[in-house]
Structure formats: structure tokens, C-alpha cells
Amino acid sequence: MVERSTRFLLLVDLPGNNRAEELRDGLIPALYSLPAALRKSLTWDQGSEMARHAEFTAVTGVPVYFCDPHSPWQRGTNENTNGLLRQYFPKYSDLSIYTPQHLAAVATGLNNRPRRILNDDTPAERFARLLSTAT
């Protein structure tokens, strides 16, 4: 998950074969780690991994919006983040070999990496500022 305005990244470990149930069950606690003011909506692409989106919304009260098929420009922040993640996880990598600790280290690395779009602030810096105003 990527917070849109700060580019702050939360990576979720999905044990097993990453079915829709596992994504739903992994996203719920990740979402609840955020303040309520930041849990407004989730935007997703057309992947089958969000097949349980209605159950996710029923549990969390957070609506899930879907981008149009073959329209990556509708989710630019996510597409850019995917590109950054490819530096750590090449396309078609077996993600099951990575531990939750490794995922946390990757997220920390990316969250502490200055971004031009943030005027060379890091996502962690911007997220901390957002949290100070959201609580």
C-alpha cells in the first residue's frame, strides 16, 4: 500500500500463494496501522487478487476503487512504486522466499529515500508531518 500524498509505503507479507483471501487478510491489519483520518479509500487495478474487495470494505468501511483496465496512468504513484520495488524484487520473482523482516527493511529503505516529487524530502518525513496533522 502506498499513501498517495506522501508516497509512504507499507509492504504486506502474504504467506502461501497470494490468493485474494490472503491479500484481504493482510491488508486489513496494515490498514488499521494507519490513523482513521488516513483510511478513506483504496485504489486498485483490475487484478484478481482483489476479488474479495467487498469483504475488505465490509470489515474496514474503506471503499475500494478500481482503475479502468489497461490504464496505468490512473494509478501513477503505484506504477512508480512498482518500478522502485523492481530494484529489490525483479519481475516474476518468487516473493515467498522473502521474510516479513526483509519486506520491512525494503519498505524502510524506500521510505527513507529522497524523492524529487517531494522536493527531496523522504516519504517518511512527509508521512510524519501528515500524521502530526491527522491525529
Summary of the structure (lengths in Angstrom):
residues: 135
radius of gyration: 14.8
end to end distance: 19.9
largest distance: 39.0
contacts: 332
relative contact order: 0.19
helix: 53%
strand: 6%
